[in-house]
Amino acid sequence: MTIKIKSSKLQLCLLALLFFSCSFCLNRLFADEKCSVVFLNPGGVDDIFFKPLTDFTKAAAKDLGVELEVIYCNRDRIQFVNNAKKLLLRKSLPKYLLLINEQNLGAKILQQADAVGIKVFLFNEDLVEKEKKEFGKPEMVYKNWIGSFIPDDEQAGYLLGSALINQAIKLNLHDEEGIINVVAISGAKRTLSATSREQGLKRAVREHKNIRIKQIIPGYWEKEKAKIIATGVLNRYANIHIIWCASDGMADGVVEGVTKYGKIIGKDILTGGVDWTDIGIKQVKNGNFVATVGGCELDGGLSLIMIFDYDKGIPLKNKIMRKNFTILTKNNLNKYQRVLNQECWSNVNFKSLSKYYNHNLKDYNFTINNIFK
């Protein structure tokens, strides 16, 4: 009997030791029970696209009580990889990683984060087709990949292409054969958002007669590159009527390049971009851009809502969600004025969009009107 008691005490001691050892390991990995999120930001602090995206994400984190850390990579591929490595080697890991598949580097980082137990939410840039087949859906192959929120970049390219073509038809722009000639300045070659936007432009072209894409040139999201490309194609081709751009920043470079060449932007040559940046909105107002297509700069904050709900025990039913774009022209700028005013973002009630705070909410309603109601 005495031996049994001693044996039981020994077992209890071993169980207690095991419990405290596990607790120590968990504390080492996850510093606390807060909803801690690291956003591996491909851009820089003052990046024309990533600054507003980050500001909206920070506003969401503040309202929801999420502990958010932003790691900037300054659009540097090597820095993006190195910052990811440093993050995954930390003694105290975040619970969640908000990840963009920048230049197709996200898939490997997702795998590495999954291996160390960090839950990953992918947004803004989707996996390529090969990876989609390999990875399947969230939580299938990689259990810590909890969801994705991906913008419909094909739609963005289509909306911009259609607006530019319709304006060219309205202004009666064409060559002696009646053809509207288009040059497209795309993003980085390895970036799926750029190639998807190109596909959208091609769809817009197919829907119209007498439209010809002369060339698609990568501008790598850089204003100065786009400026050089614009002057180059005007020297190369006799009649260019549209210079379609995959981003506002590059379209801004086109405005400068076309003006420097001696053509009138908005009259001789039409352009526009994607992202709803401050400069894009300004160029729409003054008539230099036909349109800017956007809404995806809100996606970091909206992704954070879904992470927050997941952290509260609410499963993500639609593990891969698609986000539609909205086109802004001179005709509807006033309608979206509150959305465009970044000073109003801190007043957005993110809790009203959360399932945790709204138990009757079955599906997320991330329409522009509902976000800024």
Stockholm file with secondary structure:
# STOCKHOLM 1.0

chainA/1-373         MTIKIKSSKLQLCLLALLFFSCSFCLNRLFADEKCSVVFLNPGGVDDIFFKPLTDFTKAAAKDLGVELEVIYCNRDRIQFVNNAKKLLLRKSLPKYLLLINEQNLGAKILQQADAVGIKVFLFNEDLVEKEKKEFGKPEMVYKNWIGSFIPDDEQAGYLLGSALINQAIKLNLHDEEGIINVVAISGAKRTLSATSREQGLKRAVREHKNIRIKQIIPGYWEKEKAKIIATGVLNRYANIHIIWCASDGMADGVVEGVTKYGKIIGKDILTGGVDWTDIGIKQVKNGNFVATVGGCELDGGLSLIMIFDYDKGIPLKNKIMRKNFTILTKNNLNKYQRVLNQECWSNVNFKSLSKYYNHNLKDYNFTINNIFK
#=GR chainA/1-373 SS CHHHHHHHHHHHHHHHHHHHHHHHHHHHHBSSSSCEEEEEESSCTTCTTHHHHHHHHHHHHHHHTCEEEEEECTTCHHHHHHHHHHHHTCSSBCSEEEECCGGGCHHHHHHHHHHHTCEEEEESSCCCHHHHHHHCSTTTSSTTEEEEEEECHHHHHHHHHHHHHHHHHHTTCCCTTSCEEEEEEECCTTCHHHHHHHHHHHHHHHTSSSEEEEEEEECTTCHHHHHHHHHHHHHHCSCCCEEEESSHHHHHHHHHHHHHHTCCBTTTBEEEEESCCHHHHHHHHTTSCSCEEECGGGHHHHHHHHHHHHHTTCCCSSSEEEECCEEECTTTTGGGHHHHCGGGGGGCCGGGGCTTTCTTCCSCCCCHHHHTC
#=GC SS_cons         CHHHHHHHHHHHHHHHHHHHHHHHHHHHHBSSSSCEEEEEESSCTTCTTHHHHHHHHHHHHHHHTCEEEEEECTTCHHHHHHHHHHHHTCSSBCSEEEECCGGGCHHHHHHHHHHHTCEEEEESSCCCHHHHHHHCSTTTSSTTEEEEEEECHHHHHHHHHHHHHHHHHHTTCCCTTSCEEEEEEECCTTCHHHHHHHHHHHHHHHTSSSEEEEEEEECTTCHHHHHHHHHHHHHHCSCCCEEEESSHHHHHHHHHHHHHHTCCBTTTBEEEEESCCHHHHHHHHTTSCSCEEECGGGHHHHHHHHHHHHHTTCCCSSSEEEECCEEECTTTTGGGHHHHCGGGGGGCCGGGGCTTTCTTCCSCCCCHHHHTC
//
